[in-house]
């Protein structure tokens, strides 16, 4: 059984039926790229994995580390070791990054039955994570995502990834809106954290450029709310060469 296993998953947002029988498996130590054109259901799947309250699972199940988490709260999923980097991280004026990160750190420690981290140890931990992910130390005193550029928001997401050290990270279009310098920093941070912790990564994108920097071990293509093709990194090359039209043609012709 995979660490994250999704079986015949259907999900809706109100009357809009978006996911139409998704099967997907992701393990620790692998980078699984989920690709597809806009509107194919990729971000919906990411949010369903994390338990977004605005989405309803109408059929199928999600299992993580052997547990059925289909009906679990987002908090329960996070405490189990699931992490999500959002496409559009929200700003929280008045809450410093330091305060937020320490709160999250202590929530995870509490879930493991550990005492709260001391301020001294926390500062050292944050400094090490900032160095690892190339996040400027002055970030610590700023309010969470308040006035941040797109690249700064994504760097902060990678910093959280480094601090939380999850079992599996879902990266929802982390490359969206990034210039090449920010993309390199984010990709290097993801690669470093993944290699050091052995975390599994499900990276969701409709571009190929980030997959030249974060090398996938598996690739799945989503269209119209379901996985239509799966394989290795050669699928990225096919998409660069022929676009999503070639995949649609294969699906229409019944080629698996």
Secondary structure by P-SEA (a helix, b strand, c coil): cccbbbcbbbbbccccccccbbbbbbbccbbbbbbbcccccaaaaaaaaacccccccccccccccccccccccaaaaaaabbbbbccbbbbbccccaaaaaaaaaaaaaaaaccccccaaaaaaaaaaaaaaaccccccccccccccccaaaaaaaaaaaaaaacccbbbbccccccccaaaaaaaaaaaaaaaaaccbbbbcccccaaaaaaccccbbbbbccccccccccaaaaaaaacccaaaaaaaaaaccc
